[in-house]
Amino acid sequence: MSADILSRISGDDPVARLRSLREAVPGRIVFTTSFGIEDQAITHMIAEAGLDIHFATLDTGRLFDETREVWAETEDRYGIEVEAFRPDPDRLADYIDQWGMNGFYDAQDTRLLCCEIRKVEPLKRALAGAEAWITGLRADQSAGRNAVELASWDDARGLVKLAPIFDWSRERTAEFCAANAVPVNALHAKGYPSIGCAPCTRAVRPGEDERAGRWWWEGDDARECGLHLDEKGRLVPNRRAA
Ligand code: SF4
């Protein structure tokens, strides 16, 4: 499989895009969900369409109770299992010994190391053997994500990366979830548009960027955890498929 597979991925709506990916890619496809509203919309689409796509999540150990609640509700509602990938216990123990449980507040380096241990490395295991990776990225979520498009070839991981709702707005995503009674994280209604680990997420104020509540103590250019960054720390742009 190679990058030319992108030319076979298309569709005007997200379900058509997901179907075209499933038809174009013979092997394992993994959808990583963090149970945010975008991921919940995609979970609904995959489950209702009966597509052979594996559900996975990164259980960092610092999730909100509300996230765990919507996780259980989602599995129940759709009759699916979302496989959990957790941090390596030895690396985590070393981190806590050296930097403390909340060492991520001290410096960006220790924050990125925590994200590496709790998210980036487990993601590698979640994607092991996969030929495609589906995410809930939207282009208008933040300035840093405005290059996100439908599909890209992820050179580092050797797989296709699909963002089936890359061109949806927050409002459209919320309307879809409401119209289809999709379970959503209760924190969204409390001012949390983007939800990650509990100690690293706060509610946003009116007029703030959707991701302003993530790692708010860092600068505006630090709204990513490393899952979608290249080796230089830049967001990996998706290239539009034909
Ligand atoms: S979001 Fe915070 S708690 Fe979660 S992995 Fe990153 S630094 Fe650690």
Residues whose N, C-alpha, C, O or C-beta is under 5 A from the ligand:
A	BS01	SF4	T60 R62 F104 R111 C114 C115 R118 G196 C197 C200
